[in-house]
Amino acid sequence: MKCIAVYTKDFELFSDLYETIMNTPLSENEEKEIQGVIVSESGEVPENYLEKMRTKPEVVVMKVKEGDITILQHGDVFEIFLPEEKESAVVS
């Protein structure tokens, strides 16, 4: 599972940029700035990381129905977790 980190705590801004982020090709460990927000392809993440983070009370968990994408929000970062089949669409 791949992770894309989006460095903002502003949910409205994240929501506005979500489609752009998902359509922006990123290489492994590449960072880009999109409308003043840093977006980083964080590489491969083990399954247990996602499960561990879901149990923390300060973490908000969101699911995107189409595509089986999970988004975590904690602190000043959103993390978008992409299943294997979605990786090729986002990561070049």
N, C-alpha and C positions, 0 to 999 in steps of 0.2 A: 504494500500500500504506500502510495506517495503522499507527501504532505506539502502544501503550499501555505506559507505563513504570510499573513497580511498584518502589518504593523499599524494598527489604529484601534482605539477603544470606542470609536464612534460607529454605532450600529447602522445608523442611517447612511453614513458615507460608505460603509462596507456594502450595504445592500445596493446602493447606487452603482458601485464599482464591480459587483459580483460577476455579471455577465462579461464585462471587459476582461476581468482577471481570468475567467475560465476560457476565454478565447485568445489569451496572450500566450504564445509559445515560450516556455522557459526550459533551459538546459539544467541539468543537475547542479545544485548549489548556485544558480544564477539569481541575481537580484535585479529588479527593475523598479523604476518609480512610475507610478500611474496616478496622475492628478495629485501629486504631492504625497502619495502613500507608498511606502516601500513594500514590495511584494517579493518573496523569496521562495524558490523551490528548495525545500529542505531535505530532499532525498528520501530514501526508503525508511519507513517507520515500522517497527515491529507491532504486531497485533496487541500485545500486552500493554503497550503505551496508551493506546486508545482506551482500553478497558480500565487501566489505572486512573487516567484522567477523568473518566466518567464518574468515578466514585467521589471525587473531590467536591465539596460544597460550593466552592468559588468558581466552578467551571459550568458554563451554560452549554448544553448539548443541543444541536439542531440537526435535523435530517432533511435532505433534499430527496423527495420521493423518486423523481426520475433520475436514474443513474446511481442510486445507492451511495450517495455522497454524504459524509458526516462532517459537520462544522463544529468546532469547539471555540468558545470565547472565554478567555481568562486574562485578567490584567489588561495590557495594552495590545493584545494580539488575538487574531482569529486564525485558527488552523483549519484548512480545508483538506480532508482526507479523501483521496480518490482510489477507488478499487482498481485492480489491474487493468480491466478492459477500458477504463477511462483515461489511463495514463497517456496513451499514444495520441489522444485528441488534444491534450494540453501540453505535454512535454515533447519537444522536438529533438 
